[in-house]
Amino acid sequence: MTSSPHPPQAIAPSTQALAQRRQYLRTKRRHNFLKGLWRSLVMIGFAAGTVWLATSPVWLIRSGEQIEVNDNQWLSDDNVKALLPLSYPQSLLKIKPDDLAESLVAYAPIKSVEVSRRLVPPRLQVELVERQPVAIALPDTTQPVEKIPTQPMPFAEPGLIDAEGYWMPRDSFRAIGANDYVPKLTVKGMRASDQAAWRTLFRSVSRSPVVITMIDWTSPSNLILHSELGLVQLGPYGRNFEAQLAALDQLRSLESKIDPKKVALINLQDPDNPVIEILQAAKPPAESP
């Protein structure tokens, strides 16, 4: 069988096929145009809707009544609202919650803040954690610390401290329009280096059945407590502190035998062998012959 001497020739498309092809391309271009137009309209509508939401009176914070403050114990709602850098009316969607939270944490009595927006009804929600002062901190006046003229230095002047040892100026609450908070406990001579020890020391003191009104930490080698039983000398603060407080509690039974006003000092450096020093009665002056 012999092959054909001539190769097969391409068949030209018919007029009908060309017309169908042109129709298909026109339809595809029309479809793509409408699809692009629809996307543009959606984007324009979204942008317009966003602008409307941002400027609509429905989403405005008109007054502090639309601000909800939660978990505050020492600061009033009005105190917290007054600290927020807001002008009214203010668009809810233009408010930056993180910036508001940061502005509140700048105040010493406020430990942490979370601000969130609520759309229905439009409002701001402020969740805060306050610093609760547990003691008045008095400096050691026998060893003055160099101060920075433009700002207070922790423990260099009278202040307040919380259970974590965080120091704040004495007028921290009054400075933000709140009532002064006056703790019943005073600590004298505490240093910044004592903050870690303070956390465990205060925890123990707060649980003690014996009322303690002052902790004198002026001398690190001799911690002194002012208690309802009198002055208590403990030596350096350390592992024996819990045992020393327990021994002090046992001495409360002496109140029926010894007037606390006559106790000069209770030495509990060795909690197993407490020593009580009694004030000596003044001798009457000798009569002249």
Backbone as a ProteinNet text record, in pm:
[ID]
protein_1_A
[PRIMARY]
MTSSPHPPQAIAPSTQALAQRRQYLRTKRRHNFLKGLWRSLVMIGFAAGTVWLATSPVWLIRSGEQIEVNDNQWLSDDNVKALLPLSYPQSLLKIKPDDLAESLVAYAPIKSVEVSRRLVPPRLQVELVERQPVAIALPDTTQPVEKIPTQPMPFAEPGLIDAEGYWMPRDSFRAIGANDYVPKLTVKGMRASDQAAWRTLFRSVSRSPVVITMIDWTSPSNLILHSELGLVQLGPYGRNFEAQLAALDQLRSLESKIDPKKVALINLQDPDNPVIEILQAAKPPAESP
[TERTIARY]
86.5	0	87.5	70.6	153.9	87.1	171.7	118	83.8	-7.1	-49.1	64.7	91.4	201.4	174.3	51.3	16.3	-30.8	22.7	-24.3	-165.7	-236.8	-375.8	-380	-474.2	-489	-585.3	-552.3	-639.1	-769.8	-873.4	-1007.5	-1038.5	-1068.2	-1100.1	-1232.9	-1241.1	-1368.1	-1476.4	-1591.4	-1705	-1744.7	-1822.5	-1872	-1956.5	-2033.3	-2120	-2036.2	-1923	-1837.1	-1771.9	-1728.9	-1668.2	-1768	-1890.1	-1992.9	-2019	-2022.3	-2045.5	-1929.2	-1806.6	-1689.7	-1694	-1730	-1739.3	-1848.1	-1959.1	-2067.8	-2024.4	-1946.7	-1897.5	-1804.9	-1715.6	-1621.6	-1692.8	-1795.5	-1872.6	-1944.3	-2001.1	-2072.8	-1977.3	-1857.4	-1758.7	-1713.1	-1689.8	-1647.9	-1757.5	-1882.9	-1995.3	-2005.6	-1985.6	-1992.6	-1882	-1760.8	-1649.7	-1671.5	-1729.3	-1757.2	-1859.3	-1967.9	-2070.6	-2016.7	-1930.3	-1871.5	-1784.2	-1700.9	-1616.8	-1698.8	-1807.3	-1894.1	-1960.3	-2002.5	-2068.7	-1970.6	-1846.7	-1747.4	-1721.7	-1715.2	-1692.9	-1807.5	-1931.6	-2048	-2049.2	-2010.1	-2005.8	-1903.6	-1783.9	-1679.7	-1722	-1785.6	-1834.2	-1942	-2031.3	-2136.6	-2080.8	-1980.1	-1916.9	-1850.6	-1776.9	-1709.8	-1810.6	-1919	-2021.9	-2089.7	-2112.7	-2174.1	-2085.2	-1955.3	-1862.3	-1862	-1861.4	-1865.4	-1996.1	-2104	-2233.7	-2236.1	-2181.6	-2179.3	-2094.9	-1981.6	-1890.8	-1950.5	-2033.7	-2088.1	-2234.4	-2295.3	-2437.1	-2459.5	-2562	-2592.9	-2622.2	-2657.3	-2689.1	-2566.8	-2444.7	-2321.9	-2235.7	-2298.5	-2224.8	-2226.6	-2112.6	-2107.3	-2129.9	-2246.2	-2285.9	-2247.4	-2232.7	-2200.7	-2142.3	-2097.4	-2041.1	-2141.8	-2270.8	-2372.5	-2365	-2298	-2282.5	-2150.8	-2086.1	-1962.7	-1991.8	-1966.1	-1992.3	-1859	-1846.7	-1723.7	-1750.6	-1664.9	-1683	-1560.5	-1584.3	-1480.9	-1407	-1454.2	-1389.9	-1444.3	-1353.6	-1392.2	-1359.5	-1243.6	-1199.1	-1228.4	-1219.4	-1248.7	-1394.4	-1462	-1601.1	-1608.4	-1727.2	-1746.4	-1713	-1755.7	-1730.2	-1581.3	-1506.2	-1360.8	-1298.2	-1337	-1277.7	-1317.6	-1444.1	-1491	-1421.1	-1396	-1331.7	-1187.1	-1126.5	-987.2	-974.6	-1085.3	-1079.2	-1064.6	-967.8	-947.6	-1047.8	-1175.2	-1282	-1352.1	-1388.5	-1474.6	-1606.4	-1714.4	-1847.7	-1910.1	-1990.3	-2011.2	-1889.5	-1876.3	-1762.8	-1811.9	-1763.9	-1803.3	-1747.8	-1834.1	-1792.7	-1686.3	-1700.1	-1608.4	-1473.3	-1466.3	-1338.4	-1258.6	-1322.9	-1254.2	-1158.2	-1038.4	-937.9	-929.4	-987.9	-991.1	-853.2	-754.2	-620.4	-559.7	-585	-532.2	-597.8	-727.4	-796.3	-743	-722.4	-670.3	-531.8	-448.7	-313.1	-315.1	-409.8	-418.2	-458.4	-540.4	-583.6	-473.6	-398.5	-292.8	-181.3	-176.1	-73.7	-94.4	-214.7	-242.4	-208	-134.9	-81.4	-187.1	-306	-401.8	-463.4	-435.2	-495.1	-387.4	-410.2	-309.7	-321.8	-441.9	-462.1	-603.4	-620.6	-749	-773.6	-898.5	-940.3	-1064	-1054.5	-1165.2	-1217.2	-1348.4	-1408.3	-1530.5	-1565	-1681.9	-1799.6	-1918.2	-2041.9	-2135	-2183.5	-2262.4	-2410	-2463.5	-2607.7	-2628.7	-2670.5	-2673.7	-2531.4	-2509.8	-2373.3	-2320.7	-2205.8	-2148.1	-2002.6	-1932	-1796.7	-1799.6	-1723.6	-1716.3	-1572.3	-1555	-1421.9	-1410.3	-1318.9	-1290.7	-1154.4	-1149.8	-1021.2	-987.2	-859	-805.7	-730.5	-770.4	-709	-595.3	-510.7	-409.9	-467.1	-478.7	-531.5	-416.6	-402.9	-296.5	-320.7	-217.9	-230.8	-149.7	-60.9	21.1	68.3	87.3	152.6	303.3	378	522.8	591.5	665	740.7	888.9	960.2	1102.9	1188.2	1307.4	1406.6	1474.7	1436.9	1489.2	1633.9	1684.8	1824.3	1920.7	1871	1954.4	1881.2	1883.9	1809	1858.7	1763.1	1793.9	1786.2	1880	1878.7	1753.1	1682.1	1556	1574.8	1481.3	1474.8	1379	1422.1	1338.9	1201.9	1191.2	1066.6	970.8	1011	921.4	957.5	858.5	887.9	968.8	1057.3	1134.4	1075.1	1046.5	986.4	1064.7	989.9	1041.5	1132.7	1148.9	1228.1	1140	1009.5	916.5	790.8	705	585.6	500.8	452.1	370.6	280.5	227.7	141.8	200	181.5	224.7	111.3	107.4	7.9	71.8	-5	43.8	161	180	292.3	416.6	405.5	519.3	528.9	423.7	423.1	402.8	494	488.6	417.5	337.1	270.4	270.5	267.7	267.5	150.1	169.9	68.1	-63.2	-57.4	-179.6	-231.5	-196.9	-235.6	-386.3	-462.4	-607.6	-666.3	-617.4	-669.1	-637.6	-524.3	-482.6	-578.7	-654	-748.9	-893.6	-909.9	-1044	-1113.1	-1040.7	-1100.8	-1069.5	-1139.9	-1113.7	-980.9	-910.1	-784.5	-811.5	-722.8	-733.9	-622.7	-660.2	-562.8	-557.9	-456.3	-443.5	-416.3	-447.9	-426.6	-283.8	-212.4	-76.4	24.3	135	244.1	372.4	452.1	585.1	686.6	789.4	888.7	1025.3	1093.7	1229	1238.7	1127.9	1132.7	1206.8	1285.3	1362.2	1309.3	1346.3	1302.5	1350.6	1465.7	1519.9	1441.3	1352.5	1273.6	1140.2	1110.9	978.4	946.6	1043.1	1016.7	986.4	1063.9	1040.4	907.7	870.5	746.7	625.3	623.8	507	475.8	577.2	554.2	538.1	611.6	600.9	459.8	407.9	273.6	168.5	183.9	87.6	80.1	194.8	197.6	137.6	173.6	121.9	-29.7	-82	-226.8	-305.1	-239.6	-307.9	-287	-201.7	-169.8	-289.2	-322	-430.4	-395.6	-265.9	-222.6	-225.1	-289.5	-299	-162.2	-114.6	13.7	-13.8	30.6	0.7	119.2	242.1	359.4	468.4	536.5	654.7	772.3	867.1	984.9	1097.6	1127.1	1228	1351.8	1365.1	1475.5	1610.1	1621.4	1744.7	1719.2	1780.3	1756.9	1795.2	1883.6	1927.6	1836.8	1735.6	1647.9	1509	1423.5	1285.4	1206	1135.2	1057.4	910.8	823.6	679.3	618.1	525.4	443.3	311.4	288.2	170.9	84.6	-30.1	-119.4	-58.7	44.8	111.9	235.8	271.6	389.8	489.4	608.8	713.5	769.4	790.4	839.6	966.8	1074.7	1203.5	1224.7	1254.1	1261.6	1399	1487.8	1612.9	1589.6	1679.6	1660.7	1542.4	1469.7	1356.3	1407.6	1342.1	1387	1287.9	1341.2	1255.5	1181.1	1229.2	1165.2	1043.7	1012.7	909.4	774.5	734.2	606.2	608.2	718.3	729.9	729.3	790.3	791.2	650.3	572.1	433.9	349.3	374.5	301.3	334.5	462.1	501.4	437.5	429.5	365.4	218.5	153	12.4	-5.3	86.8	77.3	93.8	164.1	186	62.6	-40.6	-161.6	-223.9	-195.3	-251.5	-192.5	-80.7	-18.1	-90.8	-184.9	-255.6	-328.3	-373.6	-445	-349.6	-220.2	-121.4	-34	-8.1	81.7	11.6	11.8	-45.2	45.9	-8.1	75.6	145.2	88	150.2	279.3	295.1	415.4	523.7	492.8	589.2	679.7	808.6	903.6	939.6	957.8	1000.6	977.6	935.8	925.3	1030.4	1125.9	1233.7	1199.6	1177.7	1142.2	1245	1369.3	1471.3	1482.5	1462.9	1451	1306.5	1223.1	1080	1051.7	1146.3	1126.3	1155.2	1223.5	1258.3	1232.6	1105.9	1075.3	1119.8	1162.5	1205.9	1119.9	1061.6	976	1045.1	1068.8	1129.3	1019.7	1017.7	914.6	972	891.9	933.3	955.5	1065	1094.2	1018.6	957.7	885.7	985.9	950.1	1039.1	1048.9	1170.3	1190.1	1151.8	1082.7	1047.4	1173.6	1175.2	1294.5	1322	1449.5	1489.2	1456	1404.6	1368.2	1495.2	1498.6	1615	1607.1	1721.1	1720.7	1676.7
-120.6	0	122	211	331	449.6	539.1	658.7	765.4	855.6	964	1061.8	1104.7	1198.2	1338.5	1374.6	1510.3	1507	1600.7	1604.4	1658	1621.7	1668.6	1820	1885.9	2031.7	2070.4	2186.6	2236	2284.5	2252.1	2291.9	2429.1	2526.3	2661.6	2662.1	2740.4	2745.3	2808	2762	2813.5	2951.6	3019.5	3152.8	3145.7	3038.8	3022.4	3006.5	2928	2907.7	3039	3119	3248	3341.3	3338.3	3423.4	3382	3249.2	3199.5	3237.6	3232.8	3268.1	3414	3501.3	3643.6	3670.6	3598.9	3615.8	3574.6	3465.9	3416.7	3518.6	3577.8	3675.5	3801.4	3845.2	3962.8	3934.7	3816.7	3779.8	3774.8	3720.2	3709.9	3847.8	3938.7	4074	4145.7	4125.5	4188.2	4135	4004.9	3943.9	3997.9	4007.1	4059.8	4205.8	4283	4422.9	4436.9	4356.6	4362.9	4315.1	4212.7	4161.2	4267.2	4335.4	4441.9	4559.1	4592.6	4701.4	4667.9	4542.3	4499.6	4508.4	4464.7	4474.4	4619.4	4706	4847.5	4906.4	4870	4920.4	4870.7	4742.8	4687.6	4761.8	4787.8	4858.5	5000.9	5066.7	5202.8	5202.5	5101.9	5092.2	5065.4	4978.3	4947.6	5071.1	5144.7	5266	5370.3	5384.4	5481.4	5440.5	5308.1	5259.7	5282.2	5263.8	5287	5432.7	5522	5665.2	5700.1	5639.6	5668.2	5621.4	5500.2	5449	5537.5	5584.7	5665.2	5800.4	5853.8	5988.5	5987.6	5870.7	5864.1	5896.5	5973.1	6003.9	5878.7	5769.2	5645.7	5592.2	5615.5	5556.9	5660.6	5757.4	5860.4	5835	5861.7	5866.4	6011.9	6039.6	6177.8	6226.7	6133.6	6174	6054.9	6082.7	5976.7	5871.8	5900	5801.5	5678	5690.7	5576.9	5502.6	5532.9	5463.6	5378.6	5251	5156.5	5117.4	5141.3	5110.3	4990.2	4889.1	4766.5	4734.8	4662.5	4608.1	4714.1	4837.7	4941	4934.6	4943.6	4939.7	5068.8	5126.8	5245.1	5373.3	5366.7	5482.2	5477.2	5590.6	5594.2	5592.2	5560.7	5563.4	5701	5805.9	5941.9	5973	5921.6	5942	5885.3	5763	5694.8	5764.9	5801.8	5867.9	6001.9	6072.3	6203.3	6191.2	6076	6056.5	6021.5	5981.7	5943.3	6067	6068.3	6183.7	6183.7	6207.9	6207.3	6342.2	6385.9	6502.4	6453.6	6515	6471.2	6576	6531.8	6391.4	6334.7	6202.2	6134.4	6010.3	5993.2	5875.9	5750.5	5653.6	5529.8	5457.1	5459.4	5384.7	5453.4	5581	5651.5	5642.3	5594.7	5581.9	5463.2	5483.3	5376.9	5323.7	5206.6	5152.2	5136.7	5093.2	5072.5	5203.6	5311.8	5441.7	5487.6	5462.6	5499.5	5418.3	5288.2	5202.9	5249.7	5284.7	5330.2	5460.3	5547.2	5674.5	5654	5552.6	5526.4	5460.7	5369.4	5299	5395.5	5512.7	5610.8	5663.4	5644.9	5691.7	5580.9	5617.4	5519.1	5428.3	5478.6	5388.8	5283.7	5290.5	5196.6	5100.7	4972.3	4870.8	4825.7	4793	4749	4785	4800.8	4844.4	4773	4740.7	4690	4768.7	4833.6	4914.3	4846.9	4833.6	4772.4	4852.1	4840	4909.1	4813.2	4863.2	4786.7	4866.2	4799.8	4870.8	4880.6	4779.1	4778.5	4753.9	4857.4	4997.8	5053.2	5161.8	5216.2	5262.8	5205.2	5241.9	5194.6	5244	5197.9	5120.5	5014.1	4933.5	4935.5	4974.8	4987.6	4887.5	4793.9	4696.3	4732.7	4755.8	4796.8	4721	4714.2	4656.3	4767.5	4795	4903.7	4852.6	4946.3	4916.1	4955	4859.5	4887.8	4914	5036	5062.9	4984.6	4922.1	4845.3	4907.1	5002	5062.8	5201.2	5286.2	5415.1	5390.3	5435.7	5417.1	5546.5	5540.6	5656.3	5633.2	5735.4	5716.6	5712	5661.4	5663	5799	5884.6	6021.8	6029.5	5921.3	5923.1	5904.9	5851.8	5832.9	5886.6	6018.4	6077.9	6027.9	6012.3	5968.1	6087.7	6098.6	6209.4	6203.2	6313.3	6317.6	6374.2	6338.4	6398.7	6517.2	6638.1	6756.9	6751	6688.9	6695.7	6582	6484.9	6372.9	6307	6245.8	6179	6051.6	6021	5898.1	5798.2	5675.6	5577.1	5562.2	5566.7	5545.2	5658	5764.9	5879.3	5982.9	5968.1	6058.6	5979.6	6032.9	5957.7	5918.1	5796.1	5746.3	5633.6	5561.5	5445.9	5326.4	5206.9	5085.9	4983.6	4900.1	4793.6	4662.9	4554.3	4426.2	4372.2	4421.7	4377.9	4463.1	4566.6	4654.4	4768.5	4788.9	4900.6	5030.8	5126.2	5253.6	5357.7	5441.6	5551.6	5675	5794.8	5916.2	5919.9	5989.9	5994.5	6052.5	6146.5	6212.6	6151.3	6025.2	5962.7	5963.3	5937.8	5932.6	6072.6	6164	6301.2	6366	6328.7	6389.9	6357.6	6250	6215.4	6238.3	6317.9	6355.6	6257.4	6155.4	6055.8	6090.6	6027	6047.1	5982.8	6047.4	5990.4	5857.2	5761.9	5632.1	5622.4	5600.1	5597.5	5457.7	5377.9	5243.4	5251.1	5145.1	5140.6	5099.5	5043.8	4997	5098.7	5114.6	5201.9	5120.7	5141.5	5079.6	5191.6	5187.2	5293.8	5239.4	5314.9	5278.4	5169.6	5136.7	5035.4	5090.1	5003.7	5041.6	4969.3	5018.8	4954.1	4810.1	4782.3	4645.6	4551.4	4606.5	4523.7	4480	4520.4	4495.6	4347.6	4264.8	4121.2	4060.5	4099.7	4048.1	4100.2	4221.9	4281	4195.7	4134.8	4057	3945.2	3873.5	3764.9	3819.9	3925.6	3985	4037.2	4113.9	4170	4060	3957.4	3847.6	3785.3	3769.7	3711.9	3807.7	3936.5	4035.1	4048.4	4043.5	4059.9	3942.7	3827.3	3711.5	3699.1	3783.4	3772	3810.6	3727.8	3765.1	3887	3913.2	4029.1	4152.6	4258.1	4380.1	4447.3	4471.1	4537.1	4667.2	4778.1	4908.8	4968.3	4924.9	4979	4873.8	4877.7	4794.7	4889.5	4885	4971.6	4890.8	4925.5	4853.6	4941.7	5042.2	5136.5	5065.8	4969	4890.5	4751.3	4714.7	4581.9	4468.1	4498.1	4393.3	4379.2	4466.4	4460	4513.1	4424.4	4460.3	4475.7	4586	4613.9	4632.4	4564.7	4576.7	4656.6	4747.1	4814.1	4737.8	4668	4581.4	4622.2	4559.9	4587.9	4541.2	4455.9	4408.3	4490.3	4583.1	4665	4651	4705.6	4696.3	4554.5	4505.3	4368.5	4373.5	4324.1	4321.5	4182.8	4176.8	4048.6	4016.2	4113.7	4089.6	4100.7	4050.4	4059.8	3975.5	4029.4	3954.5	3829.7	3715.8	3592	3479	3357.4	3239.4	3221.9	3282.2	3266.4	3356.9	3437.2	3539.3	3478.1	3371.8	3307.3	3254.5	3192.5	3140.4	3254.3	3366.4	3481.2	3537.8	3544.9	3592.7	3494.8	3366	3265.8	3279	3304.2	3322.7	3448.7	3554	3678	3654	3572.6	3540.4	3469.1	3380.8	3307.9	3400.6	3510.9	3604.8	3688.6	3677.3	3755.8	3715.2	3593	3547.5	3624.5	3695.4	3771.4	3901.6	3938.9	4066	4068.6	3950.2	3943.8	3955.5	3938.2	3942.5	4066.6	4114.8	4228.5	4335.3	4455.8	4567.8	4598.3	4589.8	4618.2	4753.4	4849.6	4981.1	4975.5	4868.3	4854.8	4772.6	4721.9	4642.7	4736.6	4732.5	4817.1	4755.9	4623.9	4557.9	4407.9	4349.6	4204.2	4159.1	4080.1	4033.1	3892.3	3881.1	3751.7	3706.9	3750.5	3704.6	3552.7	3495.5	3350.1	3321.5	3282.4	3265.4	3157.3	3067.8	2963.1	3014.9	3127	3183.5	3333.5	3374.1	3517.6	3584.7	3709.3	3788	3913.3	3938.1	4055.3	4149.8	4272.8	4374.5	4466.9	4484.1	4565.2	4701.9	4803.4	4938.6	4945.6	5005.8	5021.2	5141.4	5121.8	5232.6	5337.5	5460.5	5569.4	5576.4	5589.8	5598.5	5737.6	5743.7	5876.3	5950.5	6080.4	6156.3	6141.7	6129.3	6113.9	6240.6	6220.9	6335.7	6398.3	6525.7	6596.2	6592.9	6574.5	6567.9	6700.1
0	0	0	-93.1	-106.1	-40.9	21.8	88	-12.8	28.9	-60.7	-77.6	-197.8	-221.4	-168.5	-132.9	-88.3	56.9	152.5	293.2	300.6	414	427.1	444.2	386.5	394.2	506.6	585.6	693.2	635.8	712.6	667.5	725.2	646.1	690	763.9	881.8	955.4	870.8	894.9	817.8	866.4	788.7	827.1	952.3	968.7	1086.2	1213.6	1204.8	1321.6	1364	1265.6	1297.7	1366.2	1320.8	1382.2	1526.6	1549.6	1685.5	1778.1	1721.2	1801.5	1842.3	1745.3	1775.8	1879.6	1869.7	1966.8	2107.2	2114.7	2244.3	2309	2227.8	2281.7	2328.3	2254	2296.7	2428.3	2439.8	2563.7	2682.7	2661.2	2769.2	2813.3	2711.7	2748.9	2826.2	2784	2854.5	2997.7	3012	3144.6	3235.6	3182	3261.4	3298.7	3207.1	3235.6	3347.6	3337.7	3441.7	3576.3	3573.8	3696.3	3762.5	3682.3	3736.4	3787.6	3712.4	3755.9	3889	3903.9	4028.9	4147.5	4123.6	4230.1	4269.5	4171	4200.1	4280	4240.9	4313.4	4457.4	4476.6	4612.9	4697.1	4639.9	4714.4	4746.6	4649.2	4673.3	4781.7	4774.3	4875	5013.3	5019.5	5149.1	5207.5	5121.6	5169.1	5214.7	5135.4	5173.8	5303.8	5319.3	5442.3	5563	5544.1	5654.2	5695.5	5596.1	5626.2	5696.6	5650.2	5713.1	5857.4	5879.4	6015.9	6106.1	6050.9	6132.5	6167.6	6080.8	6101.9	6143.8	6144.7	6178.6	6325.6	6356.2	6496.1	6578.8	6512.4	6584.8	6656.9	6603.3	6656.8	6727.4	6788.8	6860.4	7010.8	7075.3	7220.6	7259.1	7311.5	7337	7475.8	7571.8	7709.3	7784.4	7905.9	7989.3	8029.7	8011.5	8046.5	7957.5	7842.6	7751.5	7775	7886.6	7924	8047.2	8037.4	8146	8210	8340.1	8414	8504.2	8496.4	8573.7	8658	8767	8855.8	8936.1	8937.3	9019.1	9161.2	9258.9	9399.4	9472.4	9441.4	9514.2	9437	9307	9223.8	9180.4	9183.2	9139.4	8987.1	8935.4	8790.3	8733.3	8803.7	8755.5	8753.5	8852.7	8854.1	8727.7	8694	8578.6	8449.1	8436.9	8314.8	8292.9	8402.8	8390.9	8342.8	8361.8	8320.4	8172.7	8108.9	7968.1	7879.7	7789.4	7701.2	7586.4	7618.2	7518.1	7516.8	7397.1	7381.9	7323.3	7363.8	7321	7229.4	7127.8	7089.2	7015.9	7019.6	6959.1	6885.4	6762.5	6686	6751.1	6774.9	6839.6	6758.7	6624.1	6539.2	6524.6	6561	6552.5	6682	6786.8	6915.8	6911.8	6962.6	6967.7	7110.9	7136.9	7273.6	7336.5	7258.7	7315.2	7364.3	7291.9	7333.5	7464.2	7477.4	7600.8	7718.7	7697.1	7804	7847.7	7750.9	7782.3	7862.1	7830.9	7902.6	8048.5	8076.4	8214	8296.5	8235	8307.9	8350.4	8288.5	8325.5	8467.5	8524.7	8660.4	8760.1	8865.7	8960.2	9023.8	9062.2	9127	9034.1	8903.9	8808.7	8758.5	8778.7	8744	8598.7	8554.2	8415.9	8372	8240.4	8184.2	8052.1	8027.5	7896.6	7853.1	7738.5	7685.5	7558.7	7547.3	7428.8	7386.5	7255.7	7200.2	7191.8	7218.2	7204.8	7113.9	7005.8	6905.3	6940.9	7007.7	7036.3	7185.8	7258.6	7217.8	7214.5	7142.3	7131.4	7266.6	7307.9	7437	7442.2	7540.1	7569.9	7700.6	7705.4	7826.9	7877.9	8003	8063.5	8178.2	8165.1	8270.8	8329	8460.6	8517	8644.2	8670.5	8794.1	8866.1	8989.2	9064.8	9153.5	9193.4	9294	9429.8	9518.6	9651.2	9747.6	9798.3	9895.5	10023.8	10074.5	10199.3	10311.7	10279.1	10384	10340.4	10440.8	10418.7	10428.8	10331.4	10330.3	10371.8	10482.3	10529.7	10503.4	10456.5	10425.7	10551.4	10535.1	10642.2	10639	10731.1	10730.4	10776.3	10834.4	10878.4	10762.4	10651.3	10533.7	10411.6	10391.9	10280.7	10146.1	10054.5	9919.2	9826.7	9734.3	9639.6	9553.6	9545.1	9472.2	9332.2	9245.7	9113.7	9123.6	9091.6	9115.9	9049.6	8932.1	8856	8886.5	8965.2	8992.8	9124.6	9190.6	9316.9	9293.3	9387.4	9378.5	9477.4	9434	9524.1	9653.8	9765.1	9899.9	9948.8	9872.4	9917	9985.9	9975.1	10040.5	10075.7	10162.1	10201.7	10081.3	10083.9	9973.4	10019.1	9923.1	9948.7	9875.3	9929.7	9860.4	9863.3	9760	9757.2	9803.2	9795.5	9846.3	9766.4	9644.1	9561.4	9582.1	9665.9	9688.5	9589.6	9509.6	9414.2	9490.4	9470.6	9540.7	9454.4	9519.6	9448.9	9538.6	9481.5	9563.4	9660.4	9770.6	9877	9827.5	9732.8	9685.5	9555.9	9527.8	9401	9379.1	9483.9	9469.3	9459.4	9543.3	9539	9405.1	9344	9216.9	9103.2	9114.4	9008.7	9053.1	9157.6	9200.2	9290.7	9339	9428	9573.4	9664.5	9806	9843.9	9935	9982.5	10050.7	10025.9	10091.3	10194.9	10321.4	10430.1	10489.5	10456.1	10515.2	10664.9	10735.3	10879.4	10914.7	10819.1	10843.4	10789.3	10860.5	10816.8	10812.5	10708.2	10700.9	10686.3	10771.5	10774.4	10733.1	10646.4	10608.2	10503.1	10437.9	10333	10211.7	10147.1	10030.3	9907.4	9790.8	9666.9	9660.4	9718.5	9718.1	9808.6	9892.6	9984.3	9923.8	9800.6	9743.8	9733.4	9692.7	9680.4	9816.9	9918.9	10053.9	10109.9	10071.3	10122.2	10088	9972	9930.5	10028.7	10073.3	10168.8	10310.1	10343.6	10476.8	10500.7	10405.2	10423.6	10429.8	10347.9	10350	10489.6	10552.6	10687.3	10789.7	10780	10874.4	10862.6	10740.2	10720.5	10778.9	10797.2	10854.1	11005	11060.7	11203.2	11289.8	11391	11483.1	11568.2	11586.4	11663.2	11573.2	11618.2	11538.5	11532.2	11411.3	11388.8	11314	11369.9	11311.5	11236.8	11270.5	11202.1	11191	11076.4	11054.8	11035.8	11129.1	11120.6	11056.8	10931	10853.4	10833.7	10921.5	10907.7	10911.2	11001.6	11011.2	10955.2	10842.3	10784.8	10878.8	10974.8	11067.1	11188.2	11197.9	11315	11279.8	11234.9	11201.3	11330.6	11343.2	11464	11426.8	11501.7	11480.6	11594.5	11559.8	11660	11664.9	11774.6	11784.9	11902.9	11912.5	12024.8	12156.6	12150.1	12271.4	12304.7	12217	12239.5	12126.2	12144.8	12044.7	12041.2	11918.8	11901.7	11818.6	11873.2	11803.5	11744.9	11613.9	11544.3	11487.5	11480.1	11410	11259.6	11176.7	11031.7	10985	10886.7	10832.7	10761.3	10790	10727.8	10745.6	10745	10746.7	10877.8	10985	11115.5	11134.7	11035.4	11055	11092.2	11024.3	11056.8	11199.8	11240.6	11377	11478.6	11442.9	11533.5	11553.1	11444.2	11456.7	11537.7	11520.5	11598.5	11747	11778	11917.7	11974.9	11892.7	11937.5	11967.3	11885.4	11908.4	12042.2	12076.1	12203.1	12323	12302.8	12412.4	12443.8	12363.5	12391.5	12523.7	12566.7	12694.6	12812.6	12789.7	12897.3	12926.9	12838.7	12859.3	12993.1	13037.7	13165.4	13284.8	13260.7	13369.6	13363.4	13241.3	13225	13141.3	13190.7	13116.3	12997.1	12872.3	12754.8	12761.8	12833.7	12845.4	12926.2	13005.7	13086.9	13016.9	12896.2	12820.8	12740.8	12772.2	12699.8	12566.2	12561.7	12439.1	12449.6	12339.2	12329.7	12229.5	12276.7	12190.7	12142.5	12011	11951.3	11847.4	11865.9	11772	11775.1	11894.4	11907.4	11945.3	11849.6	11880.7	11984.6	12005.7	12107.4	12247.1	12258	12388.7	12389.1	12389.5	12388.4	12518.1	12505.1	12620.4	12627.3	12743.8	12761.4	12858.9	12813	12897.6	12949.8	13081.6	13146.6	13182	13160.1	13196.8	13347.8	13386.8	13528.1	13582.9	13698.4	13762	13806	13785.5	13827	13978.5	14027.9	14173.5	14221.8	14337.3	14391.7	14432.2	14419.9	14459.5	14609.4	14639.9	14780.2	14859.6	14982.8	15065.6	15123.9	15122.4	15179.1	15332.1	15397	15544.3	15606.6
[MASK]
+++++++++++++++++++++++++++++++++++++++++++++++++++++++++++++++++++++++++++++++++++++++++++++++++++++++++++++++++++++++++++++++++++++++++++++++++++++++++++++++++++++++++++++++++++++++++++++++++++++++++++++++++++++++++++++++++++++++++++++++++++++++++++++++++++++++++++++++++++++++++++++++++

